[in-house]
Amino acid sequence: MERLILLSMPGGTELLLLMLVVLILFGARRIPEVAQNLGKGIREFKKSMKEVQSEIDSADPQKDKIEKSKQDSIGRPDKPNE
């Protein structure tokens, strides 16, 4: 039997505990530096994801034609078939 683990957003107590752990681990002086580096890392990750997606999209020039032919063959959702 599989167990389903549901993760939700942390509540106030969990956030307070997390901030306390970060304060203990890094100290008050290094927290801005750590936050800045975390922001840079997230920004770089998103940029890389966009680059990969654009490479995937440009790698298949027939993609738009295939999508258009699919829509033409099954009919457009906004126009009912007659």
C-alpha positions in Angstrom: 0.0 0.0 0.0 1.4 3.4 -1.0 1.4 6.3 1.3 0.6 9.7 0.1 2.6 12.4 1.7 1.0 15.8 1.5 3.3 18.8 2.0 1.8 22.1 2.7 3.1 25.6 3.4 4.7 25.9 6.8 2.7 27.7 9.5 3.8 30.4 11.8 5.5 28.1 14.3 7.4 26.3 11.6 8.6 29.6 10.0 9.8 30.9 13.3 11.7 27.7 14.0 13.2 27.8 10.6 14.3 31.4 11.0 15.9 30.5 14.4 17.8 27.6 12.9 19.1 29.9 10.0 20.1 32.5 12.6 22.0 29.9 14.6 23.7 28.3 11.6 24.7 31.5 9.8 24.7 34.3 12.3 23.0 37.7 12.0 25.8 39.1 9.8 25.8 36.5 7.1 22.0 36.2 6.7 21.8 39.0 4.0 24.7 37.4 2.1 23.1 34.0 2.2 19.7 35.4 1.1 21.4 37.2 -1.8 23.2 34.1 -2.9 20.0 32.1 -2.7 18.2 34.7 -4.9 21.0 34.6 -7.4 20.8 30.8 -7.5 17.1 30.8 -8.1 17.4 33.5 -10.8 20.1 31.4 -12.6 18.0 28.3 -12.3 15.0 30.0 -13.9 17.2 31.4 -16.6 18.6 28.0 -17.4 15.1 26.5 -17.5 13.9 29.2 -20.0 17.0 28.4 -22.2 16.3 24.7 -22.1 12.7 25.3 -23.0 13.6 27.6 -25.9 16.1 25.0 -27.2 13.4 22.3 -27.0 10.9 24.5 -28.8 13.4 25.5 -31.6 14.6 21.9 -32.0 11.4 20.8 -33.6 10.4 23.2 -36.4 7.4 20.9 -37.3 5.8 21.3 -33.9 3.6 24.3 -34.9 2.5 22.5 -38.0 1.6 19.4 -36.1 -0.3 21.3 -33.5 -2.2 23.2 -36.2 -3.1 20.0 -38.1 -4.3 18.4 -34.8 -6.6 21.3 -34.2 -7.9 21.2 -37.8 -8.6 17.5 -37.6 -10.4 17.5 -34.3 -12.1 20.9 -34.7 -11.5 24.0 -32.8 -12.7 24.2 -29.2 -14.4 27.6 -29.7 -16.2 26.5 -32.9 -18.5 23.5 -32.7 -18.3 21.0 -35.6 -21.3 21.2 -37.9 
